[in-house]
Amino acid sequence: MTIADSAAPAAATTTPTGTPDGNSDGTPATAGGGIDRLHPFDGLFLRAEHLDQIQDYAREFGAAIGRSGGPGVVEGFQVFIERGELQVGAGLAIDSAGRPLRSGRQVSLPLKTLKPENDTFWWVVASRANWNYGDTAVQGLLCEDPCAGGTTNKQFTAEGVRLDLVPDTLPGLGAAKDSNRRNLLASWLFGQEQKSDTPWLATPAALPVDWEPPVVYGRPPVRLAVVIPIGNNPAQWVVDAWSARREVGAPPPERWWQGRLGMRPWNVFAAQILQFEAQLAEWRADPAVSAVANAAAEEELAHTRAELMEIVEKAAGTRSQVALAMKAKVEEAIENVGRRIADAQAAQALPQPPLADRGFADLPPAGYLPVQVSSGGSAAATAATVAASGLHQEVVRLLGQQLNLRFCHGTPADIAGAVQQAQHRARITLQSAADVDILVPVSDFADSGGIADTGGWTGGWVAFVRQNRLSCSSGR
């Protein structure tokens, strides 16, 4: 096969042919980078190596752009356990070499073959995988009989994703209580991640003299989750995504300098918050938590149905006007069914145990805490009503008695800003006297700086933020 283009200029006779070699570096003043494209010209006999070069150029060009944007998960790759197997959904990620990792289907990995030991856990890791497919006949080669075929080869190459379970250990993990293992591992992994950044300010006795950038940035694998064994039954194992998963964040230079300067990159900060929120939400979603509330609701519903049937039976043997009156009562009773069920669930719902009883020993530097407090029947209680109904006591009960809590009120937007400002602060140990602000969202804020009479706690949640630990003076 040849390229024929009469409009193209004739190529010089010194143009090199064949695969790229040392000449790709060019003159002493230039340096090649491995992004070499085909230089086509009239009369060039196209071979497989030329088509390979076209593909290699596009691949290396795209990888250079992808690497400059930073590695991480873009979307998808949900990890969960189902029927004793680890399920990894479709998704898109960028590996440390800048290559896209795109999976178009759900993949199952068996867990029964794993051997859980005392301190073992597993990383769920995604990497590139290539394989050829599509049999096609090999035609006669140049200078050979064109009808001498008969062999076949694969005509396509799939660029997909390989998913693996990589074992690792944390000393003391197996000795911890089952409910504490997830938080223990997450806290340790976040700490190891910060240590691996080798921050200069970790020992500030003297600033270092080496301020040079790295020659090559590190290339960690794309991690999607960790799997923590709880006993020998894979159905009871725990999957924690955010202890391992990092979304695509900053470019490698920004990520490098943040770590060296003792700052926490944004995607790591977000992962710490999301790890806490996900673990907290999974406890609330446990069917055993709402079993009492559901049973009470069903009992109330059965009682309401019995009352309605009694009203209808009485109305059936009466005159029409009385029947109409009875019908109105039935309709009114039906409208109250939903309210009665909600009231029964609220009255019978189990209170949230303290965080320490749910396996938490420490928390991220900021986050959000679901809080259930009675507001006396109003949709939005004022600040005085909230204080009287026990918001403060409920937060203290959930977080424990050791923390030094300060309650603040603000709009949800300002609370979000306060959470963001805690990006570089240390984690909060529950059994410490750390200074923590509890940020209560209110529906309105007066211009004078106080809570408006028409506003109050919006209910449902509060935020917690580790306070800024700075002590300032004039220096005089």
ChimeraX attribute file (.defattr): number of C-alpha atoms within 10 A of each C-alpha:
attribute: neighborCount
match mode: 1-to-1
recipient: residues
	/A:1	8
	/A:2	12
	/A:3	12
	/A:4	11
	/A:5	10
	/A:6	8
	/A:7	7
	/A:8	10
	/A:9	9
	/A:10	10
	/A:11	13
	/A:12	8
	/A:13	6
	/A:14	6
	/A:15	8
	/A:16	11
	/A:17	11
	/A:18	8
	/A:19	11
	/A:20	15
	/A:21	9
	/A:22	7
	/A:23	10
	/A:24	14
	/A:25	14
	/A:26	10
	/A:27	9
	/A:28	6
	/A:29	6
	/A:30	9
	/A:31	11
	/A:32	12
	/A:33	9
	/A:34	13
	/A:35	16
	/A:36	17
	/A:37	17
	/A:38	17
	/A:39	13
	/A:40	14
	/A:41	17
	/A:42	15
	/A:43	13
	/A:44	15
	/A:45	11
	/A:46	12
	/A:47	11
	/A:48	7
	/A:49	13
	/A:50	19
	/A:51	11
	/A:52	13
	/A:53	18
	/A:54	14
	/A:55	14
	/A:56	17
	/A:57	16
	/A:58	13
	/A:59	14
	/A:60	19
	/A:61	16
	/A:62	15
	/A:63	20
	/A:64	14
	/A:65	13
	/A:66	19
	/A:67	18
	/A:68	15
	/A:69	18
	/A:70	22
	/A:71	27
	/A:72	26
	/A:73	22
	/A:74	17
	/A:75	13
	/A:76	16
	/A:77	25
	/A:78	14
	/A:79	22
	/A:80	17
	/A:81	20
	/A:82	11
	/A:83	10
	/A:84	16
	/A:85	16
	/A:86	22
	/A:87	18
	/A:88	23
	/A:89	16
	/A:90	17
	/A:91	18
	/A:92	17
	/A:93	27
	/A:94	26
	/A:95	25
	/A:96	23
	/A:97	18
	/A:98	22
	/A:99	20
	/A:100	24
	/A:101	22
	/A:102	21
	/A:103	20
	/A:104	13
	/A:105	11
	/A:106	13
	/A:107	17
	/A:108	17
	/A:109	16
	/A:110	14
	/A:111	19
	/A:112	13
	/A:113	8
	/A:114	13
	/A:115	12
	/A:116	20
	/A:117	13
	/A:118	17
	/A:119	16
	/A:120	18
	/A:121	22
	/A:122	19
	/A:123	23
	/A:124	23
	/A:125	19
	/A:126	23
	/A:127	20
	/A:128	15
	/A:129	12
	/A:130	10
	/A:131	10
	/A:132	12
	/A:133	11
	/A:134	10
	/A:135	12
	/A:136	13
	/A:137	12
	/A:138	14
	/A:139	15
	/A:140	14
	/A:141	11
	/A:142	7
	/A:143	6
	/A:144	10
	/A:145	10
	/A:146	10
	/A:147	9
	/A:148	11
	/A:149	13
	/A:150	10
	/A:151	11
	/A:152	12
	/A:153	12
	/A:154	13
	/A:155	12
	/A:156	12
	/A:157	11
	/A:158	10
	/A:159	15
	/A:160	15
	/A:161	22
	/A:162	14
	/A:163	17
	/A:164	14
	/A:165	19
	/A:166	12
	/A:167	15
	/A:168	11
	/A:169	14
	/A:170	14
	/A:171	9
	/A:172	13
	/A:173	21
	/A:174	20
	/A:175	11
	/A:176	14
	/A:177	12
	/A:178	16
	/A:179	14
	/A:180	17
	/A:181	21
	/A:182	25
	/A:183	21
	/A:184	19
	/A:185	20
	/A:186	22
	/A:187	20
	/A:188	13
	/A:189	15
	/A:190	18
	/A:191	13
	/A:192	11
	/A:193	14
	/A:194	18
	/A:195	14
	/A:196	10
	/A:197	18
	/A:198	14
	/A:199	18
	/A:200	16
	/A:201	14
	/A:202	11
	/A:203	9
	/A:204	9
	/A:205	7
	/A:206	8
	/A:207	10
	/A:208	10
	/A:209	6
	/A:210	7
	/A:211	9
	/A:212	6
	/A:213	10
	/A:214	10
	/A:215	6
	/A:216	7
	/A:217	12
	/A:218	10
	/A:219	11
	/A:220	11
	/A:221	15
	/A:222	23
	/A:223	23
	/A:224	26
	/A:225	24
	/A:226	27
	/A:227	26
	/A:228	24
	/A:229	27
	/A:230	19
	/A:231	14
	/A:232	13
	/A:233	12
	/A:234	23
	/A:235	17
	/A:236	13
	/A:237	18
	/A:238	18
	/A:239	21
	/A:240	23
	/A:241	25
	/A:242	24
	/A:243	26
	/A:244	23
	/A:245	23
	/A:246	23
	/A:247	21
	/A:248	17
	/A:249	18
	/A:250	18
	/A:251	14
	/A:252	19
	/A:253	14
	/A:254	12
	/A:255	19
	/A:256	20
	/A:257	16
	/A:258	18
	/A:259	19
	/A:260	19
	/A:261	14
	/A:262	18
	/A:263	19
	/A:264	21
	/A:265	19
	/A:266	18
	/A:267	18
	/A:268	22
	/A:269	21
	/A:270	19
	/A:271	20
	/A:272	24
	/A:273	19
	/A:274	18
	/A:275	23
	/A:276	22
	/A:277	18
	/A:278	14
	/A:279	19
	/A:280	17
	/A:281	12
	/A:282	10
	/A:283	13
	/A:284	14
	/A:285	10
	/A:286	10
	/A:287	11
	/A:288	12
	/A:289	15
	/A:290	16
	/A:291	15
	/A:292	14
	/A:293	21
	/A:294	18
	/A:295	14
	/A:296	20
	/A:297	23
	/A:298	14
	/A:299	13
	/A:300	19
	/A:301	17
	/A:302	11
	/A:303	12
	/A:304	17
	/A:305	14
	/A:306	11
	/A:307	13
	/A:308	17
	/A:309	12
	/A:310	11
	/A:311	17
	/A:312	15
	/A:313	11
	/A:314	12
	/A:315	19
	/A:316	13
	/A:317	10
	/A:318	12
	/A:319	9
	/A:320	11
	/A:321	10
	/A:322	14
	/A:323	17
	/A:324	13
	/A:325	11
	/A:326	20
	/A:327	17
	/A:328	12
	/A:329	15
	/A:330	19
	/A:331	11
	/A:332	11
	/A:333	16
	/A:334	14
	/A:335	11
	/A:336	12
	/A:337	17
	/A:338	13
	/A:339	11
	/A:340	15
	/A:341	20
	/A:342	14
	/A:343	16
	/A:344	20
	/A:345	21
	/A:346	16
	/A:347	12
	/A:348	17
	/A:349	16
	/A:350	14
	/A:351	11
	/A:352	17
	/A:353	11
	/A:354	16
	/A:355	17
	/A:356	16
	/A:357	12
	/A:358	15
	/A:359	19
	/A:360	22
	/A:361	16
	/A:362	19
	/A:363	24
	/A:364	27
	/A:365	24
	/A:366	29
	/A:367	22
	/A:368	19
	/A:369	18
	/A:370	17
	/A:371	17
	/A:372	16
	/A:373	17
	/A:374	16
	/A:375	19
	/A:376	12
	/A:377	7
	/A:378	9
	/A:379	11
	/A:380	18
	/A:381	22
	/A:382	21
	/A:383	20
	/A:384	11
	/A:385	17
	/A:386	20
	/A:387	14
	/A:388	14
	/A:389	16
	/A:390	15
	/A:391	22
	/A:392	16
	/A:393	12
	/A:394	17
	/A:395	22
	/A:396	17
	/A:397	14
	/A:398	17
	/A:399	19
	/A:400	16
	/A:401	14
	/A:402	14
	/A:403	18
	/A:404	13
	/A:405	21
	/A:406	14
	/A:407	13
	/A:408	14
	/A:409	21
	/A:410	21
	/A:411	17
	/A:412	18
	/A:413	9
	/A:414	13
	/A:415	21
	/A:416	15
	/A:417	10
	/A:418	20
	/A:419	19
	/A:420	17
	/A:421	16
	/A:422	20
	/A:423	22
	/A:424	16
	/A:425	19
	/A:426	14
	/A:427	19
	/A:428	21
	/A:429	16
	/A:430	18
	/A:431	14
	/A:432	13
	/A:433	13
	/A:434	17
	/A:435	16
	/A:436	19
	/A:437	21
	/A:438	24
	/A:439	24
	/A:440	22
	/A:441	23
	/A:442	22
	/A:443	19
	/A:444	18
	/A:445	18
	/A:446	11
	/A:447	8
	/A:448	7
	/A:449	8
	/A:450	11
	/A:451	20
	/A:452	16
	/A:453	12
	/A:454	12
	/A:455	16
	/A:456	24
	/A:457	27
	/A:458	20
	/A:459	21
	/A:460	11
	/A:461	15
	/A:462	24
	/A:463	21
	/A:464	26
	/A:465	27
	/A:466	25
	/A:467	19
	/A:468	12
	/A:469	9
	/A:470	5
	/A:471	5
	/A:472	6
	/A:473	5
	/A:474	4
	/A:475	4
	/A:476	3
